[in-house]
């Protein structure tokens, strides 16, 4: 088994203070590995990086067309959002469209990452609702599919028709049977695959326009929605939103908990998957930025890129103390 390789470094002064190891794969439209680091066969949970896969049945089932879902709603179905009003207002409208309310969610409440939204709750002596959960858009998609299928209310159970549809889609696009699942932070099953399997799925999304089947059309629609609405996929200050904006809506990227990051690159028909083994998000952001620069789809000197690539480490007085850098192994 190939060991993880250095991917991101923290330098303070002249000393390498910390080192993050990981695995990464770039796949072409045939699912073959174009470039890899570490172990392509390392088994991982994609976590929220696989939300566009979980949203496939929403479209292929006919539910999205039945309810006339917009590109904004499709982007939210793929989102790990900040809980800002641009997210929660739209998700609440979606629930109303279904004739449902916050109690129908099964994702659990979460304090908003968006500071104005958080402060508003504090000032009003209010508690976060489930709609503030970063996964509420995905769960609105689950509820839409569930209503279309006429299934029971506990749509996050692994044997529920909604989750079985997600598993079928997941195994089809990764090209392998999942070895198992874990329960995600939002209570839905998260199916395991390899880093190669996840990159293969992203290359399948990236090349979707070349195919005419229903699932591929759904994949193209979801990728386009993400690239059209980067602010809904994550939010202000977030790497997903910042990097998609920096690439001018030509690439879809998505983070996942425990330092997973993917990229869908339609113009090159490439898919990318990154996993940092210690779970450090700062490292996965640095690694995905370095790979995107290496693939020629992200400008190294773009202001948003510099937040993650060779980023200065400032102390509380604003003094530059060091930097976050990609390791030599990631340089193309």
PyMOL commands that set and color helices and strands:
alter all, ss='L'
color gray80, all
select helices_A, chain A and resi 47-54+56-60+63-66+71-77+85-98+102-104+115-123+130-132+136-149+161-174+195-206+208-210+214-228+230-233+239-246+281-294+305-307+328-330
alter helices_A, ss='H'
color red, helices_A
select strands_A, chain A and resi 5-12+15-27+33-37+43-45+181-183+189-194+252-256+260-265+270-276+311-314+320-326
alter strands_A, ss='S'
color yellow, strands_A
deselect
rebuild
show_as cartoon
